[in-house]
Amino acid sequence: MPDDHHITPATMRAVTLPRFGGAEVLEIAERPWPQPVDDEVLVRVHAASVNPVDYKIRRGGYPFVTPEMLPVTMGRDLAGTIETMGTRAHNMLSHGDRVFAFIAFDRGAQAEYAIVKSVELVAMPASLDFAEAAAVPLAAMTAWQGLFDHGELRPGQSVLIQGGAGGVGHLAVQLAKAKGARVLTTVRGADVAYARELGADVVIDRERERFEEAGEVDLVLDLAGGEVQVRSVAVVKPGGALVSAIAIKDEAGAAARARGVRVPQRWMATPNAAQLGEVADLIDAGKVRPTVARTYPMEEASAAHAALEAGGVRGKIVLTV
């Protein structure tokens, strides 16, 4: 008879979306126990973050999750420990190692266990706990790819980050600063001191000041959209770029073309273990630190969604598993 240690349960608990709707539709449900094959790694999840993409999916307005795909397990990033590995999962990590990852849409992170591709995960920063580490991957990749891949930000240049206290924004401020840029950011009045602590060179209270008065910049990273996106074009130097995590409005696109401002079209952050590893190094070097606004147990995923949707969150909301 096999040792009980080697017997795996048939199911696990996960935050699932059975139908589109408000935060109340989320359920904690039993899902099949995942088995890693080939280059896959089974991770015992200790924490998983909640991101705006989660509630966009839940509302039914996200094109990559359609009604016929439901029910789905929620979540795109996690921190945990390696449980088992597929036969082709080659890396320097092994059973029990602490890892974090940003995973693709075909799997969910808000569960007791998750399948992660070996090319998606890296060792967790030694200086972080699981909740802090879970706050990093998706937000950091959105910030990194927006700033450096699409924005082409270089040392010595200037960047205005619209919304520098949120999940992506607070990491973008620190990453841009760590890479030698001059950083301006807009935040609500209550977050002015916090943004200064993050290292921003110029902090603009969006409730009392107009960011146009702060001068021109090489890049705007727009995390706000709407009117702010349209107004942002005017502060980008001709030849510079406006990179937005929100779809570009026609008015903003037309203004950018007229001004000679480069505007990458709709893009989406993608898993990139090499970039996440660079972020991990910056974290352990003390140059970047994630902020966890609040943690919720996985069973309170609906409350976590509602809190993020309500806005005004400083940093990230994280589920503990």
C-alpha positions as CSV (number, residue, x, y, z in Angstrom):
1,M,0.0,0.0,0.0
2,P,1.5,3.4,-0.9
3,D,2.6,5.9,1.7
4,D,-0.1,8.5,2.4
5,H,2.5,11.2,1.6
6,H,2.3,10.2,-2.0
7,I,-1.5,10.2,-2.2
8,T,-2.9,13.4,-3.8
9,P,-6.5,14.4,-3.3
10,A,-8.8,14.3,-6.3
11,T,-9.8,18.0,-5.9
12,M,-8.6,21.3,-4.5
13,R,-10.4,24.6,-3.6
14,A,-10.3,27.5,-6.0
15,V,-11.9,30.9,-6.6
16,T,-14.1,30.2,-9.5
17,L,-16.3,32.3,-11.8
18,P,-19.5,30.2,-12.7
19,R,-21.2,33.1,-14.5
20,F,-20.5,36.8,-15.3
21,G,-21.8,39.4,-12.8
22,G,-21.0,41.3,-9.7
23,A,-18.5,40.4,-7.0
24,E,-21.1,38.1,-5.4
25,V,-21.0,35.6,-8.2
26,L,-17.5,34.4,-7.2
27,E,-17.5,31.0,-5.5
28,I,-15.1,28.8,-3.7
29,A,-15.5,25.5,-5.5
30,E,-13.8,22.2,-5.8
31,R,-11.7,21.9,-8.9
32,P,-9.8,18.9,-10.3
33,W,-6.3,18.4,-8.8
34,P,-3.9,19.7,-11.5
35,Q,-1.1,17.4,-12.7
36,P,2.0,18.9,-14.2
37,V,3.2,17.4,-17.5
38,D,6.2,18.2,-19.7
39,D,7.5,21.7,-18.8
40,E,4.9,22.4,-16.2
41,V,5.4,22.9,-12.5
42,L,2.8,22.4,-9.8
43,V,3.0,25.2,-7.2
44,R,1.4,25.1,-3.8
45,V,-0.1,28.6,-3.7
46,H,0.4,30.6,-0.5
47,A,-0.9,34.0,-1.9
48,A,-2.4,35.3,-5.1
49,S,-3.1,38.9,-6.0
50,V,-6.3,40.6,-7.2
51,N,-5.9,42.8,-10.3
52,P,-8.3,45.0,-12.3
53,V,-8.2,42.3,-15.1
54,D,-9.9,40.0,-12.6
55,Y,-13.0,42.1,-12.2
56,K,-13.1,43.0,-15.9
57,I,-13.2,39.2,-16.6
58,R,-15.9,38.7,-13.9
59,R,-18.1,41.5,-15.4
60,G,-18.0,39.7,-18.8
61,G,-16.3,42.5,-20.7
62,Y,-12.9,40.8,-21.3
63,P,-12.5,39.2,-24.8
64,F,-10.2,36.4,-23.7
65,V,-12.8,34.8,-21.4
66,T,-16.1,34.0,-23.1
67,P,-19.3,32.4,-21.7
68,E,-18.6,29.0,-23.1
69,M,-15.3,28.9,-21.1
70,L,-17.1,29.2,-17.7
71,P,-16.6,28.1,-15.0
72,V,-12.9,29.3,-14.8
73,T,-10.5,29.7,-11.9
74,M,-9.6,33.3,-11.3
75,G,-6.2,35.0,-10.9
76,R,-3.0,35.6,-13.0
77,D,-0.2,35.9,-10.5
78,L,0.9,34.0,-7.4
79,A,3.6,33.2,-4.8
80,G,4.1,29.7,-3.4
81,T,6.3,26.7,-3.2
82,I,7.1,24.0,-5.8
83,E,5.2,20.8,-5.2
84,T,6.1,18.7,-8.2
85,M,7.5,19.2,-11.7
86,G,6.9,17.8,-15.1
87,T,9.5,15.7,-16.8
88,R,10.7,18.5,-19.0
89,A,10.6,21.3,-16.4
90,H,14.2,22.2,-16.5
91,N,15.5,25.0,-14.3
92,M,17.6,25.5,-11.1
93,L,14.6,25.2,-8.8
94,S,13.3,22.1,-7.0
95,H,10.7,20.8,-4.6
96,G,9.9,23.2,-1.8
97,D,11.6,26.3,-3.4
98,R,9.8,29.6,-2.9
99,V,8.7,31.0,-6.3
100,F,6.5,33.7,-7.8
101,A,5.0,33.9,-11.3
102,F,2.7,35.7,-13.7
103,I,0.7,33.0,-15.6
104,A,-1.2,32.9,-18.9
105,F,-5.0,33.0,-19.3
106,D,-5.4,29.3,-19.7
107,R,-4.9,28.6,-16.0
108,G,-5.9,30.3,-12.7
109,A,-3.8,31.4,-9.8
110,Q,-6.4,31.9,-7.0
111,A,-6.4,28.3,-5.9
112,E,-4.7,26.0,-3.5
113,Y,-2.5,24.7,-6.3
114,A,-1.7,26.1,-9.7
115,I,0.0,24.9,-12.9
116,V,2.9,27.2,-13.9
117,K,5.1,26.8,-16.9
118,S,8.7,26.5,-16.0
119,V,9.5,29.6,-18.2
120,E,6.9,31.7,-16.2
121,L,8.3,31.4,-12.7
122,V,11.4,32.6,-10.9
123,A,12.7,32.4,-7.4
124,M,10.9,34.7,-5.0
125,P,12.8,37.7,-3.7
126,A,14.4,36.6,-0.4
127,S,13.3,39.9,1.2
128,L,9.6,39.4,0.7
129,D,6.9,37.3,2.3
130,F,4.4,35.4,0.2
131,A,1.8,38.1,0.3
132,E,4.3,40.8,-0.8
133,A,5.7,38.5,-3.5
134,A,2.2,37.7,-4.9
135,A,1.6,41.5,-5.2
136,V,4.4,41.8,-7.8
137,P,4.3,39.7,-11.0
138,L,1.4,41.0,-13.1
139,A,1.7,44.6,-11.9
140,A,5.5,44.7,-12.3
141,M,5.3,43.2,-15.8
142,T,2.7,45.8,-16.8
143,A,4.9,48.5,-15.5
144,W,8.1,47.2,-16.9
145,Q,6.8,46.4,-20.4
146,G,4.9,49.7,-20.5
147,L,8.0,51.7,-19.5
148,F,10.8,50.0,-21.2
149,D,9.5,47.8,-24.0
150,H,6.7,50.0,-25.4
151,G,7.8,53.3,-23.9
152,E,11.5,52.8,-24.6
153,L,12.4,54.8,-21.5
154,R,16.2,55.3,-21.1
155,P,18.3,56.6,-18.2
156,G,18.2,60.4,-18.0
157,Q,14.8,60.7,-19.6
158,S,11.7,61.9,-17.9
159,V,8.4,60.0,-17.4
160,L,5.0,61.1,-16.1
161,I,3.2,58.2,-14.5
162,Q,-0.6,58.8,-14.3
163,G,-1.7,57.1,-11.1
164,G,1.5,56.5,-9.2
165,A,0.0,55.0,-6.0
166,G,-2.0,52.1,-7.5
167,G,-1.0,48.5,-8.1
168,V,0.9,49.1,-11.3
169,G,1.7,52.7,-10.6
170,H,3.6,52.3,-7.3
171,L,5.9,49.8,-9.0
172,A,6.3,51.8,-12.1
173,V,7.5,54.8,-10.1
174,Q,10.2,52.7,-8.4
175,L,11.2,50.8,-11.5
176,A,11.6,54.0,-13.6
177,K,13.6,55.6,-10.8
178,A,15.8,52.5,-10.4
179,K,16.6,52.7,-14.1
180,G,17.8,56.3,-13.9
181,A,14.8,58.2,-15.1
182,R,13.4,61.5,-13.7
183,V,9.9,60.5,-12.4
184,L,6.8,62.6,-12.2
185,T,3.5,61.2,-11.0
186,T,0.0,62.1,-10.3
187,V,-1.8,60.9,-7.2
188,R,-4.8,61.9,-5.1
189,G,-4.0,64.2,-2.2
190,A,-4.0,61.5,0.4
191,D,-1.2,59.7,-1.4
192,V,1.2,62.6,-2.0
193,A,3.5,61.8,0.9
194,Y,3.5,58.1,-0.1
195,A,4.5,58.9,-3.7
196,R,7.4,60.9,-2.4
197,E,8.4,57.9,-0.3
198,L,8.4,55.8,-3.4
199,G,11.1,58.1,-4.9
200,A,9.1,60.2,-7.3
201,D,11.0,63.5,-8.2
202,V,7.8,65.5,-8.7
203,V,4.4,64.5,-7.1
204,I,1.3,66.2,-8.5
205,D,-1.9,66.3,-6.4
206,R,-4.4,65.6,-9.1
207,E,-7.2,66.9,-6.9
208,R,-5.6,70.4,-6.7
209,E,-3.0,70.7,-9.5
210,R,-2.9,70.3,-13.2
211,F,-0.1,68.0,-14.4
212,E,0.3,70.1,-17.6
213,E,2.0,72.8,-15.5
214,A,4.9,70.4,-14.6
215,G,6.4,70.7,-18.1
216,E,7.1,68.3,-20.9
217,V,8.3,64.7,-20.6
218,D,9.7,62.0,-22.8
219,L,7.1,59.5,-21.9
220,V,3.7,59.3,-20.3
221,L,2.6,56.0,-18.8
222,D,-1.1,56.3,-18.5
223,L,-2.9,54.1,-16.0
224,A,-6.0,56.3,-15.8
225,G,-7.5,56.5,-19.2
226,G,-10.4,58.8,-20.1
227,E,-9.9,62.6,-20.0
228,V,-6.5,62.2,-18.4
229,Q,-5.2,60.1,-21.4
230,V,-6.4,62.8,-23.8
231,R,-4.8,65.6,-21.8
232,S,-1.6,63.7,-21.5
233,V,-0.7,64.0,-25.1
234,A,0.1,67.8,-24.7
235,V,2.9,67.1,-22.2
236,V,4.8,64.6,-24.3
237,K,7.7,66.0,-26.2
238,P,7.4,65.6,-30.0
239,G,9.1,62.3,-30.7
240,G,8.2,61.0,-27.3
241,A,5.6,58.4,-26.4
242,L,2.2,58.0,-24.7
243,V,1.8,54.4,-23.5
244,S,-1.5,53.5,-21.9
245,A,-2.7,50.4,-20.1
246,I,-6.2,51.4,-21.2
247,A,-7.4,51.4,-24.9
248,I,-6.4,54.6,-26.7
249,K,-9.3,57.0,-27.3
250,D,-9.7,58.3,-30.8
251,E,-9.2,61.8,-29.6
252,A,-5.9,61.0,-27.9
253,G,-4.7,59.1,-31.0
254,A,-5.5,62.0,-33.3
255,A,-3.8,64.5,-31.0
256,A,-0.7,62.3,-30.7
257,R,-0.4,62.0,-34.5
258,A,-0.7,65.8,-34.9
259,R,2.0,66.4,-32.2
260,G,4.4,63.7,-33.5
261,V,3.9,61.6,-30.4
262,R,4.3,57.8,-30.7
263,V,1.3,55.9,-29.3
264,P,1.6,52.1,-29.2
265,Q,-1.8,50.5,-29.9
266,R,-3.6,48.3,-27.4
267,W,-1.1,46.0,-25.7
268,M,-1.3,43.6,-22.9
269,A,1.4,42.6,-20.4
270,T,2.7,39.1,-21.0
271,P,4.5,36.6,-18.7
272,N,8.3,37.1,-18.9
273,A,10.5,35.2,-16.4
274,A,13.7,37.1,-17.4
275,Q,12.1,40.5,-16.7
276,L,10.5,39.2,-13.5
277,G,13.9,38.0,-12.4
278,E,15.3,41.5,-13.0
279,V,12.5,42.9,-10.8
280,A,13.3,40.3,-8.1
281,D,16.9,41.5,-8.1
282,L,15.9,45.1,-7.8
283,I,13.6,44.1,-4.9
284,D,16.4,42.3,-3.1
285,A,18.8,45.2,-3.8
286,G,16.3,47.5,-1.9
287,K,15.4,49.6,-4.9
288,V,11.8,48.4,-5.3
289,R,9.3,47.4,-2.6
290,P,5.7,46.3,-3.2
291,T,2.9,47.7,-1.1
292,V,0.2,45.4,0.1
293,A,-2.8,47.5,1.0
294,R,-4.8,44.6,2.5
295,T,-4.9,40.8,2.5
296,Y,-8.1,38.7,2.5
297,P,-8.4,35.0,2.9
298,M,-9.3,33.2,-0.3
299,E,-12.8,32.6,1.0
300,E,-13.4,36.4,1.0
301,A,-12.5,36.8,-2.7
302,S,-15.8,38.6,-3.3
303,A,-14.9,41.3,-0.7
304,A,-11.5,41.6,-2.2
305,H,-12.9,42.3,-5.6
306,A,-15.4,44.8,-4.2
307,A,-12.6,46.7,-2.4
308,L,-10.5,46.9,-5.5
309,E,-13.4,48.0,-7.7
310,A,-14.2,50.8,-5.2
311,G,-10.9,52.4,-6.0
312,G,-8.4,54.4,-3.9
313,V,-6.3,51.3,-3.2
314,R,-2.7,52.1,-2.4
315,G,-0.6,49.3,-3.8
316,K,-2.1,45.8,-4.1
317,I,-4.9,43.6,-2.6
318,V,-3.8,40.0,-2.0
319,L,-5.6,36.8,-1.3
320,T,-4.0,34.4,1.2
321,V,-4.5,30.7,0.6
